């Protein structure tokens, strides 16, 4: 089963009570148009540059604001490339990295 939406992640600076700026993450949930397979040719070309694309999402061009990460199916991905299909649609090519895996302490 595939999800019908994803959350784009962006980093912002917020001021706390005493005025010190701290980094915060803002999640924006957007609808997906389509989930596509990573093409073999694209995978091998990206692999030569050190990337391992594992996800292609088609979204509306209006929803994307140069975010570098997203959450899809409760997993965090880094956006490695965008491809404009039409003036209204954009493809996000994503990969999972070690930094995307959340570390949990076992109790």
Jmol script that loads the backbone (N, CA, C; Angstrom):
load data "model"
ATOM      1  N   UNK A   1       0.839  -1.177   0.000  1.00  0.00           N
ATOM      2  CA  UNK A   1       0.000   0.000   0.000  1.00  0.00           C
ATOM      3  C   UNK A   1       0.883   1.238   0.000  1.00  0.00           C
ATOM      4  N   UNK A   2       0.513   2.200  -0.792  1.00  0.00           N
ATOM      5  CA  UNK A   2       1.295   3.429  -0.899  1.00  0.00           C
ATOM      6  C   UNK A   2       0.557   4.573  -0.239  1.00  0.00           C
ATOM      7  N   UNK A   3       1.342   5.499   0.274  1.00  0.00           N
ATOM      8  CA  UNK A   3       0.784   6.676   0.918  1.00  0.00           C
ATOM      9  C   UNK A   3       0.315   7.667  -0.141  1.00  0.00           C
ATOM     10  N   UNK A   4      -0.654   8.511   0.179  1.00  0.00           N
ATOM     11  CA  UNK A   4      -1.151   9.494  -0.771  1.00  0.00           C
ATOM     12  C   UNK A   4      -0.592  10.884  -0.505  1.00  0.00           C
ATOM     13  N   UNK A   5       0.256  11.000   0.512  1.00  0.00           N
ATOM     14  CA  UNK A   5       0.850  12.291   0.819  1.00  0.00           C
ATOM     15  C   UNK A   5       2.253  12.083   1.381  1.00  0.00           C
ATOM     16  N   UNK A   6       2.997  13.167   1.424  1.00  0.00           N
ATOM     17  CA  UNK A   6       4.309  13.145   2.053  1.00  0.00           C
ATOM     18  C   UNK A   6       4.478  14.467   2.793  1.00  0.00           C
ATOM     19  N   UNK A   7       5.487  14.548   3.629  1.00  0.00           N
ATOM     20  CA  UNK A   7       5.759  15.767   4.386  1.00  0.00           C
ATOM     21  C   UNK A   7       7.111  16.301   3.969  1.00  0.00           C
ATOM     22  N   UNK A   8       7.122  17.522   3.448  1.00  0.00           N
ATOM     23  CA  UNK A   8       8.374  18.177   3.108  1.00  0.00           C
ATOM     24  C   UNK A   8       8.919  18.840   4.367  1.00  0.00           C
ATOM     25  N   UNK A   9      10.216  18.684   4.600  1.00  0.00           N
ATOM     26  CA  UNK A   9      10.854  19.214   5.804  1.00  0.00           C
ATOM     27  C   UNK A   9      11.737  20.399   5.451  1.00  0.00           C
ATOM     28  N   UNK A  10      11.593  21.476   6.197  1.00  0.00           N
ATOM     29  CA  UNK A  10      12.480  22.620   6.022  1.00  0.00           C
ATOM     30  C   UNK A  10      12.950  23.089   7.392  1.00  0.00           C
ATOM     31  N   UNK A  11      14.126  23.665   7.427  1.00  0.00           N
ATOM     32  CA  UNK A  11      14.725  24.129   8.667  1.00  0.00           C
ATOM     33  C   UNK A  11      14.526  25.635   8.792  1.00  0.00           C
ATOM     34  N   UNK A  12      14.093  26.057   9.966  1.00  0.00           N
ATOM     35  CA  UNK A  12      13.903  27.483  10.220  1.00  0.00           C
ATOM     36  C   UNK A  12      14.589  27.856  11.525  1.00  0.00           C
ATOM     37  N   UNK A  13      14.811  29.140  11.693  1.00  0.00           N
ATOM     38  CA  UNK A  13      15.367  29.650  12.948  1.00  0.00           C
ATOM     39  C   UNK A  13      14.238  30.252  13.758  1.00  0.00           C
ATOM     40  N   UNK A  14      14.150  29.856  15.033  1.00  0.00           N
ATOM     41  CA  UNK A  14      13.130  30.371  15.943  1.00  0.00           C
ATOM     42  C   UNK A  14      13.819  30.961  17.155  1.00  0.00           C
ATOM     43  N   UNK A  15      13.248  32.016  17.687  1.00  0.00           N
ATOM     44  CA  UNK A  15      13.794  32.624  18.904  1.00  0.00           C
ATOM     45  C   UNK A  15      13.094  32.033  20.116  1.00  0.00           C
ATOM     46  N   UNK A  16      13.871  31.685  21.136  1.00  0.00           N
ATOM     47  CA  UNK A  16      13.274  31.171  22.363  1.00  0.00           C
ATOM     48  C   UNK A  16      12.907  32.342  23.280  1.00  0.00           C
ATOM     49  N   UNK A  17      12.566  32.052  24.539  1.00  0.00           N
ATOM     50  CA  UNK A  17      12.087  33.086  25.472  1.00  0.00           C
ATOM     51  C   UNK A  17      13.096  34.200  25.708  1.00  0.00           C
ATOM     52  N   UNK A  18      14.375  33.858  25.703  1.00  0.00           N
ATOM     53  CA  UNK A  18      15.390  34.880  25.996  1.00  0.00           C
ATOM     54  C   UNK A  18      16.015  35.468  24.727  1.00  0.00           C
ATOM     55  N   UNK A  19      15.482  35.115  23.568  1.00  0.00           N
ATOM     56  CA  UNK A  19      15.912  35.709  22.315  1.00  0.00           C
ATOM     57  C   UNK A  19      17.019  34.979  21.581  1.00  0.00           C
ATOM     58  N   UNK A  20      17.429  33.815  22.075  1.00  0.00           N
ATOM     59  CA  UNK A  20      18.457  33.035  21.396  1.00  0.00           C
ATOM     60  C   UNK A  20      17.799  32.256  20.256  1.00  0.00           C
ATOM     61  N   UNK A  21      18.412  32.339  19.072  1.00  0.00           N
ATOM     62  CA  UNK A  21      17.839  31.639  17.932  1.00  0.00           C
ATOM     63  C   UNK A  21      18.255  30.176  17.939  1.00  0.00           C
ATOM     64  N   UNK A  22      17.270  29.302  17.704  1.00  0.00           N
ATOM     65  CA  UNK A  22      17.493  27.866  17.656  1.00  0.00           C
ATOM     66  C   UNK A  22      16.901  27.331  16.358  1.00  0.00           C
ATOM     67  N   UNK A  23      17.520  26.262  15.844  1.00  0.00           N
ATOM     68  CA  UNK A  23      16.990  25.639  14.636  1.00  0.00           C
ATOM     69  C   UNK A  23      15.748  24.826  14.962  1.00  0.00           C
ATOM     70  N   UNK A  24      14.782  24.905  14.090  1.00  0.00           N
ATOM     71  CA  UNK A  24      13.567  24.111  14.223  1.00  0.00           C
ATOM     72  C   UNK A  24      13.199  23.526  12.873  1.00  0.00           C
ATOM     73  N   UNK A  25      12.434  22.469  12.887  1.00  0.00           N
ATOM     74  CA  UNK A  25      12.011  21.818  11.649  1.00  0.00           C
ATOM     75  C   UNK A  25      10.521  22.051  11.443  1.00  0.00           C
ATOM     76  N   UNK A  26      10.176  22.446  10.230  1.00  0.00           N
ATOM     77  CA  UNK A  26       8.777  22.667   9.870  1.00  0.00           C
ATOM     78  C   UNK A  26       8.382  21.581   8.877  1.00  0.00           C
ATOM     79  N   UNK A  27       7.278  20.888   9.167  1.00  0.00           N
ATOM     80  CA  UNK A  27       6.752  19.844   8.283  1.00  0.00           C
ATOM     81  C   UNK A  27       5.536  20.385   7.551  1.00  0.00           C
ATOM     82  N   UNK A  28       5.548  20.253   6.225  1.00  0.00           N
ATOM     83  CA  UNK A  28       4.413  20.666   5.413  1.00  0.00           C
ATOM     84  C   UNK A  28       3.904  19.443   4.675  1.00  0.00           C
ATOM     85  N   UNK A  29       2.677  19.036   4.975  1.00  0.00           N
ATOM     86  CA  UNK A  29       2.109  17.856   4.322  1.00  0.00           C
ATOM     87  C   UNK A  29       1.518  18.261   2.977  1.00  0.00           C
ATOM     88  N   UNK A  30       1.906  17.512   1.932  1.00  0.00           N
ATOM     89  CA  UNK A  30       1.422  17.809   0.584  1.00  0.00           C
ATOM     90  C   UNK A  30       0.877  16.539  -0.055  1.00  0.00           C
ATOM     91  N   UNK A  31      -0.078  16.673  -0.961  1.00  0.00           N
ATOM     92  CA  UNK A  31      -0.591  15.483  -1.656  1.00  0.00           C
ATOM     93  C   UNK A  31       0.367  15.042  -2.764  1.00  0.00           C
ATOM     94  N   UNK A  32       0.395  13.746  -3.015  1.00  0.00           N
ATOM     95  CA  UNK A  32       1.208  13.193  -4.100  1.00  0.00           C
ATOM     96  C   UNK A  32       0.356  13.009  -5.335  1.00  0.00           C
ATOM     97  N   UNK A  33       0.958  13.231  -6.488  1.00  0.00           N
ATOM     98  CA  UNK A  33       0.271  12.931  -7.739  1.00  0.00           C
ATOM     99  C   UNK A  33       0.512  11.474  -8.106  1.00  0.00           C
ATOM    100  N   UNK A  34       1.770  11.034  -7.958  1.00  0.00           N
ATOM    101  CA  UNK A  34       2.105   9.671  -8.347  1.00  0.00           C
ATOM    102  C   UNK A  34       3.429   9.265  -7.711  1.00  0.00           C
ATOM    103  N   UNK A  35       3.557   7.984  -7.373  1.00  0.00           N
ATOM    104  CA  UNK A  35       4.822   7.403  -6.924  1.00  0.00           C
ATOM    105  C   UNK A  35       5.360   6.591  -8.090  1.00  0.00           C
ATOM    106  N   UNK A  36       6.601   6.881  -8.490  1.00  0.00           N
ATOM    107  CA  UNK A  36       7.177   6.218  -9.657  1.00  0.00           C
ATOM    108  C   UNK A  36       8.369   5.373  -9.251  1.00  0.00           C
ATOM    109  N   UNK A  37       8.727   4.436 -10.112  1.00  0.00           N
ATOM    110  CA  UNK A  37       9.908   3.610  -9.898  1.00  0.00           C
ATOM    111  C   UNK A  37      11.153   4.370 -10.343  1.00  0.00           C
ATOM    112  N   UNK A  38      12.259   4.083  -9.693  1.00  0.00           N
ATOM    113  CA  UNK A  38      13.538   4.650 -10.103  1.00  0.00           C
ATOM    114  C   UNK A  38      14.007   3.867 -11.319  1.00  0.00           C
ATOM    115  N   UNK A  39      14.310   4.559 -12.388  1.00  0.00           N
ATOM    116  CA  UNK A  39      14.753   3.901 -13.616  1.00  0.00           C
ATOM    117  C   UNK A  39      16.160   3.355 -13.440  1.00  0.00           C
ATOM    118  N   UNK A  40      16.443   2.219 -14.068  1.00  0.00           N
ATOM    119  CA  UNK A  40      17.751   1.579 -13.941  1.00  0.00           C
ATOM    120  C   UNK A  40      18.859   2.498 -14.442  1.00  0.00           C
ATOM    121  N   UNK A  41      18.640   3.145 -15.565  1.00  0.00           N
ATOM    122  CA  UNK A  41      19.641   4.047 -16.125  1.00  0.00           C
ATOM    123  C   UNK A  41      19.940   5.195 -15.158  1.00  0.00           C
ATOM    124  N   UNK A  42      18.879   5.756 -14.584  1.00  0.00           N
ATOM    125  CA  UNK A  42      19.039   6.847 -13.626  1.00  0.00           C
ATOM    126  C   UNK A  42      19.774   6.366 -12.373  1.00  0.00           C
ATOM    127  N   UNK A  43      19.459   5.155 -11.915  1.00  0.00           N
ATOM    128  CA  UNK A  43      20.100   4.609 -10.726  1.00  0.00           C
ATOM    129  C   UNK A  43      21.602   4.473 -10.947  1.00  0.00           C
ATOM    130  N   UNK A  44      22.011   3.924 -12.083  1.00  0.00           N
ATOM    131  CA  UNK A  44      23.434   3.702 -12.335  1.00  0.00           C
ATOM    132  C   UNK A  44      24.196   5.008 -12.541  1.00  0.00           C
ATOM    133  N   UNK A  45      23.580   5.986 -13.203  1.00  0.00           N
ATOM    134  CA  UNK A  45      24.237   7.285 -13.367  1.00  0.00           C
ATOM    135  C   UNK A  45      24.415   7.979 -12.015  1.00  0.00           C
ATOM    136  N   UNK A  46      23.406   7.909 -11.171  1.00  0.00           N
ATOM    137  CA  UNK A  46      23.487   8.529  -9.854  1.00  0.00           C
ATOM    138  C   UNK A  46      24.490   7.798  -8.977  1.00  0.00           C
ATOM    139  N   UNK A  47      24.544   6.476  -9.110  1.00  0.00           N
ATOM    140  CA  UNK A  47      25.463   5.669  -8.318  1.00  0.00           C
ATOM    141  C   UNK A  47      26.918   6.032  -8.632  1.00  0.00           C
ATOM    142  N   UNK A  48      27.203   6.407  -9.881  1.00  0.00           N
ATOM    143  CA  UNK A  48      28.548   6.841 -10.249  1.00  0.00           C
ATOM    144  C   UNK A  48      28.959   8.110  -9.504  1.00  0.00           C
ATOM    145  N   UNK A  49      27.970   8.925  -9.109  1.00  0.00           N
ATOM    146  CA  UNK A  49      28.238  10.173  -8.399  1.00  0.00           C
ATOM    147  C   UNK A  49      28.101  10.014  -6.886  1.00  0.00           C
ATOM    148  N   UNK A  50      27.895   8.784  -6.429  1.00  0.00           N
ATOM    149  CA  UNK A  50      27.815   8.532  -4.996  1.00  0.00           C
ATOM    150  C   UNK A  50      26.416   8.566  -4.409  1.00  0.00           C
ATOM    151  N   UNK A  51      25.387   8.660  -5.240  1.00  0.00           N
ATOM    152  CA  UNK A  51      24.011   8.671  -4.761  1.00  0.00           C
ATOM    153  C   UNK A  51      23.373   7.314  -4.983  1.00  0.00           C
ATOM    154  N   UNK A  52      22.351   7.015  -4.175  1.00  0.00           N
ATOM    155  CA  UNK A  52      21.597   5.770  -4.336  1.00  0.00           C
ATOM    156  C   UNK A  52      20.106   6.102  -4.318  1.00  0.00           C
ATOM    157  N   UNK A  53      19.573   6.572  -5.446  1.00  0.00           N
ATOM    158  CA  UNK A  53      18.154   6.933  -5.467  1.00  0.00           C
ATOM    159  C   UNK A  53      17.264   5.718  -5.228  1.00  0.00           C
ATOM    160  N   UNK A  54      16.275   5.893  -4.373  1.00  0.00           N
ATOM    161  CA  UNK A  54      15.386   4.783  -4.063  1.00  0.00           C
ATOM    162  C   UNK A  54      13.910   5.153  -4.172  1.00  0.00           C
ATOM    163  N   UNK A  55      13.616   6.425  -4.481  1.00  0.00           N
ATOM    164  CA  UNK A  55      12.224   6.867  -4.505  1.00  0.00           C
ATOM    165  C   UNK A  55      12.074   8.031  -5.480  1.00  0.00           C
ATOM    166  N   UNK A  56      11.002   7.983  -6.281  1.00  0.00           N
ATOM    167  CA  UNK A  56      10.643   9.094  -7.177  1.00  0.00           C
ATOM    168  C   UNK A  56       9.196   9.463  -6.878  1.00  0.00           C
ATOM    169  N   UNK A  57       8.974  10.710  -6.510  1.00  0.00           N
ATOM    170  CA  UNK A  57       7.630  11.190  -6.214  1.00  0.00           C
ATOM    171  C   UNK A  57       7.273  12.323  -7.160  1.00  0.00           C
ATOM    172  N   UNK A  58       6.079  12.254  -7.712  1.00  0.00           N
ATOM    173  CA  UNK A  58       5.590  13.342  -8.569  1.00  0.00           C
ATOM    174  C   UNK A  58       4.650  14.199  -7.734  1.00  0.00           C
ATOM    175  N   UNK A  59       4.955  15.490  -7.657  1.00  0.00           N
ATOM    176  CA  UNK A  59       4.150  16.414  -6.860  1.00  0.00           C
ATOM    177  C   UNK A  59       3.811  17.649  -7.696  1.00  0.00           C
ATOM    178  N   UNK A  60       2.954  18.497  -7.149  1.00  0.00           N
ATOM    179  CA  UNK A  60       2.645  19.766  -7.790  1.00  0.00           C
ATOM    180  C   UNK A  60       3.812  20.723  -7.591  1.00  0.00           C
ATOM    181  N   UNK A  61       4.139  21.456  -8.625  1.00  0.00           N
ATOM    182  CA  UNK A  61       5.244  22.407  -8.587  1.00  0.00           C
ATOM    183  C   UNK A  61       5.005  23.509  -7.546  1.00  0.00           C
ATOM    184  N   UNK A  62       3.744  23.823  -7.287  1.00  0.00           N
ATOM    185  CA  UNK A  62       3.409  24.887  -6.337  1.00  0.00           C
ATOM    186  C   UNK A  62       3.741  24.523  -4.891  1.00  0.00           C
ATOM    187  N   UNK A  63       3.812  23.225  -4.584  1.00  0.00           N
ATOM    188  CA  UNK A  63       4.044  22.784  -3.208  1.00  0.00           C
ATOM    189  C   UNK A  63       5.515  22.742  -2.819  1.00  0.00           C
ATOM    190  N   UNK A  64       6.416  22.804  -3.772  1.00  0.00           N
ATOM    191  CA  UNK A  64       7.834  22.622  -3.487  1.00  0.00           C
ATOM    192  C   UNK A  64       8.537  23.966  -3.354  1.00  0.00           C
ATOM    193  N   UNK A  65       9.320  24.118  -2.276  1.00  0.00           N
ATOM    194  CA  UNK A  65      10.045  25.364  -2.019  1.00  0.00           C
ATOM    195  C   UNK A  65      11.506  25.062  -1.691  1.00  0.00           C
ATOM    196  N   UNK A  66      12.146  24.245  -2.516  1.00  0.00           N
ATOM    197  CA  UNK A  66      13.563  23.886  -2.379  1.00  0.00           C
ATOM    198  C   UNK A  66      13.912  23.210  -1.054  1.00  0.00           C
ATOM    199  N   UNK A  67      13.001  22.404  -0.527  1.00  0.00           N
ATOM    200  CA  UNK A  67      13.300  21.627   0.662  1.00  0.00           C
ATOM    201  C   UNK A  67      14.324  20.554   0.314  1.00  0.00           C
ATOM    202  N   UNK A  68      15.085  20.102   1.319  1.00  0.00           N
ATOM    203  CA  UNK A  68      16.127  19.110   1.052  1.00  0.00           C
ATOM    204  C   UNK A  68      15.784  17.738   1.617  1.00  0.00           C
ATOM    205  N   UNK A  69      14.715  17.636   2.404  1.00  0.00           N
ATOM    206  CA  UNK A  69      14.319  16.348   2.982  1.00  0.00           C
ATOM    207  C   UNK A  69      12.806  16.214   2.970  1.00  0.00           C
ATOM    208  N   UNK A  70      12.349  14.956   3.045  1.00  0.00           N
ATOM    209  CA  UNK A  70      10.917  14.691   3.147  1.00  0.00           C
ATOM    210  C   UNK A  70      10.678  13.400   3.911  1.00  0.00           C
ATOM    211  N   UNK A  71       9.452  13.244   4.376  1.00  0.00           N
ATOM    212  CA  UNK A  71       9.036  12.021   5.061  1.00  0.00           C
ATOM    213  C   UNK A  71       7.961  11.368   4.199  1.00  0.00           C
ATOM    214  N   UNK A  72       8.192  10.083   3.867  1.00  0.00           N
ATOM    215  CA  UNK A  72       7.225   9.312   3.095  1.00  0.00           C
ATOM    216  C   UNK A  72       7.138   7.931   3.723  1.00  0.00           C
ATOM    217  N   UNK A  73       5.939   7.490   4.021  1.00  0.00           N
ATOM    218  CA  UNK A  73       5.693   6.185   4.656  1.00  0.00           C
ATOM    219  C   UNK A  73       6.514   6.060   5.946  1.00  0.00           C
ATOM    220  N   UNK A  74       6.547   7.097   6.743  1.00  0.00           N
ATOM    221  CA  UNK A  74       7.246   7.153   8.038  1.00  0.00           C
ATOM    222  C   UNK A  74       8.753   6.959   7.922  1.00  0.00           C
ATOM    223  N   UNK A  75       9.325   7.232   6.764  1.00  0.00           N
ATOM    224  CA  UNK A  75      10.772   7.165   6.577  1.00  0.00           C
ATOM    225  C   UNK A  75      11.249   8.492   6.007  1.00  0.00           C
ATOM    226  N   UNK A  76      12.393   8.954   6.481  1.00  0.00           N
ATOM    227  CA  UNK A  76      12.948  10.223   6.038  1.00  0.00           C
ATOM    228  C   UNK A  76      13.892   9.994   4.865  1.00  0.00           C
ATOM    229  N   UNK A  77      13.762  10.824   3.849  1.00  0.00           N
ATOM    230  CA  UNK A  77      14.577  10.747   2.643  1.00  0.00           C
ATOM    231  C   UNK A  77      15.227  12.104   2.383  1.00  0.00           C
ATOM    232  N   UNK A  78      16.396  12.086   1.764  1.00  0.00           N
ATOM    233  CA  UNK A  78      17.041  13.301   1.271  1.00  0.00           C
ATOM    234  C   UNK A  78      16.676  13.462  -0.199  1.00  0.00           C
ATOM    235  N   UNK A  79      16.360  14.685  -0.593  1.00  0.00           N
ATOM    236  CA  UNK A  79      16.036  14.961  -1.990  1.00  0.00           C
ATOM    237  C   UNK A  79      17.349  15.232  -2.708  1.00  0.00           C
ATOM    238  N   UNK A  80      17.687  14.389  -3.691  1.00  0.00           N
ATOM    239  CA  UNK A  80      18.971  14.548  -4.370  1.00  0.00           C
ATOM    240  C   UNK A  80      18.844  15.266  -5.715  1.00  0.00           C
ATOM    241  N   UNK A  81      17.630  15.282  -6.264  1.00  0.00           N
ATOM    242  CA  UNK A  81      17.454  15.924  -7.567  1.00  0.00           C
ATOM    243  C   UNK A  81      15.988  16.208  -7.805  1.00  0.00           C
ATOM    244  N   UNK A  82      15.711  17.275  -8.535  1.00  0.00           N
ATOM    245  CA  UNK A  82      14.347  17.564  -8.969  1.00  0.00           C
ATOM    246  C   UNK A  82      14.326  17.577 -10.488  1.00  0.00           C
ATOM    247  N   UNK A  83      13.176  17.251 -11.040  1.00  0.00           N
ATOM    248  CA  UNK A  83      13.013  17.244 -12.490  1.00  0.00           C
ATOM    249  C   UNK A  83      11.644  17.817 -12.808  1.00  0.00           C
ATOM    250  N   UNK A  84      11.615  18.896 -13.567  1.00  0.00           N
ATOM    251  CA  UNK A  84      10.350  19.510 -13.929  1.00  0.00           C
ATOM    252  C   UNK A  84       9.769  18.779 -15.138  1.00  0.00           C
ATOM    253  N   UNK A  85       8.598  18.173 -14.965  1.00  0.00           N
ATOM    254  CA  UNK A  85       7.939  17.414 -16.026  1.00  0.00           C
ATOM    255  C   UNK A  85       7.112  18.349 -16.898  1.00  0.00           C
ATOM    256  N   UNK A  86       6.237  19.100 -16.269  1.00  0.00           N
ATOM    257  CA  UNK A  86       5.440  20.133 -16.941  1.00  0.00           C
ATOM    258  C   UNK A  86       5.568  21.396 -16.092  1.00  0.00           C
ATOM    259  N   UNK A  87       4.879  22.429 -16.496  1.00  0.00           N
ATOM    260  CA  UNK A  87       4.930  23.654 -15.688  1.00  0.00           C
ATOM    261  C   UNK A  87       4.220  23.467 -14.357  1.00  0.00           C
ATOM    262  N   UNK A  88       3.372  22.444 -14.260  1.00  0.00           N
ATOM    263  CA  UNK A  88       2.618  22.203 -13.033  1.00  0.00           C
ATOM    264  C   UNK A  88       3.162  21.066 -12.182  1.00  0.00           C
ATOM    265  N   UNK A  89       3.953  20.168 -12.760  1.00  0.00           N
ATOM    266  CA  UNK A  89       4.388  18.970 -12.038  1.00  0.00           C
ATOM    267  C   UNK A  89       5.909  18.876 -11.957  1.00  0.00           C
ATOM    268  N   UNK A  90       6.348  18.296 -10.851  1.00  0.00           N
ATOM    269  CA  UNK A  90       7.768  18.176 -10.551  1.00  0.00           C
ATOM    270  C   UNK A  90       8.020  16.787  -9.993  1.00  0.00           C
ATOM    271  N   UNK A  91       9.157  16.188 -10.341  1.00  0.00           N
ATOM    272  CA  UNK A  91       9.531  14.897  -9.775  1.00  0.00           C
ATOM    273  C   UNK A  91      10.666  15.117  -8.790  1.00  0.00           C
ATOM    274  N   UNK A  92      10.531  14.529  -7.604  1.00  0.00           N
ATOM    275  CA  UNK A  92      11.579  14.554  -6.595  1.00  0.00           C
ATOM    276  C   UNK A  92      12.240  13.185  -6.575  1.00  0.00           C
ATOM    277  N   UNK A  93      13.544  13.142  -6.825  1.00  0.00           N
ATOM    278  CA  UNK A  93      14.303  11.900  -6.753  1.00  0.00           C
ATOM    279  C   UNK A  93      14.981  11.898  -5.389  1.00  0.00           C
ATOM    280  N   UNK A  94      14.711  10.855  -4.597  1.00  0.00           N
ATOM    281  CA  UNK A  94      15.127  10.839  -3.191  1.00  0.00           C
ATOM    282  C   UNK A  94      15.947   9.599  -2.861  1.00  0.00           C
ATOM    283  N   UNK A  95      16.716   9.690  -1.777  1.00  0.00           N
ATOM    284  CA  UNK A  95      17.482   8.553  -1.283  1.00  0.00           C
ATOM    285  C   UNK A  95      17.453   8.550   0.239  1.00  0.00           C
ATOM    286  N   UNK A  96      17.626   7.358   0.800  1.00  0.00           N
ATOM    287  CA  UNK A  96      17.754   7.212   2.251  1.00  0.00           C
ATOM    288  C   UNK A  96      19.229   7.239   2.588  1.00  0.00           C
ATOM    289  N   UNK A  97      19.585   8.005   3.604  1.00  0.00           N
ATOM    290  CA  UNK A  97      20.966   8.077   4.061  1.00  0.00           C
ATOM    291  C   UNK A  97      21.024   7.641   5.510  1.00  0.00           C
ATOM    292  N   UNK A  98      22.210   7.375   5.970  1.00  0.00           N
ATOM    293  CA  UNK A  98      22.366   6.985   7.373  1.00  0.00           C
ATOM    294  C   UNK A  98      21.882   8.098   8.286  1.00  0.00           C
ATOM    295  N   UNK A  99      22.098   9.360   7.902  1.00  0.00           N
ATOM    296  CA  UNK A  99      21.667  10.474   8.746  1.00  0.00           C
ATOM    297  C   UNK A  99      20.144  10.573   8.829  1.00  0.00           C
ATOM    298  N   UNK A 100      19.412   9.958   7.875  1.00  0.00           N
ATOM    299  CA  UNK A 100      17.961   9.997   7.890  1.00  0.00           C
ATOM    300  C   UNK A 100      17.354   9.000   8.858  1.00  0.00           C
ATOM    301  N   UNK A 101      18.117   8.001   9.281  1.00  0.00           N
ATOM    302  CA  UNK A 101      17.595   6.969  10.175  1.00  0.00           C
ATOM    303  C   UNK A 101      17.636   7.511  11.595  1.00  0.00           C
ATOM    304  N   UNK A 102      16.490   7.520  12.228  1.00  0.00           N
ATOM    305  CA  UNK A 102      16.412   8.013  13.607  1.00  0.00           C
ATOM    306  C   UNK A 102      16.974   6.979  14.546  1.00  0.00           C
ATOM    307  N   UNK A 103      17.730   7.445  15.518  1.00  0.00           N
ATOM    308  CA  UNK A 103      18.317   6.535  16.492  1.00  0.00           C
ATOM    309  C   UNK A 103      17.461   6.578  17.767  1.00  0.00           C
ATOM    310  N   UNK A 104      17.014   5.440  18.163  1.00  0.00           N
ATOM    311  CA  UNK A 104      16.212   5.304  19.373  1.00  0.00           C
ATOM    312  C   UNK A 104      16.982   4.561  20.425  1.00  0.00           C
ATOM    313  N   UNK A 105      16.834   4.995  21.671  1.00  0.00           N
ATOM    314  CA  UNK A 105      17.450   4.288  22.778  1.00  0.00           C
ATOM    315  C   UNK A 105      16.514   3.164  23.207  1.00  0.00           C
ATOM    316  N   UNK A 106      17.079   1.998  23.432  1.00  0.00           N
ATOM    317  CA  UNK A 106      16.257   0.912  23.928  1.00  0.00           C
ATOM    318  C   UNK A 106      16.171   1.021  25.454  1.00  0.00           C
ATOM    319  N   UNK A 107      14.990   0.742  25.960  1.00  0.00           N
ATOM    320  CA  UNK A 107      14.792   0.868  27.421  1.00  0.00           C
ATOM    321  C   UNK A 107      14.903  -0.448  28.094  1.00  0.00           C
TER     322      UNK A 107
END
end "model"
wireframe off; spacefill off
backbone 0.3
color backbone group
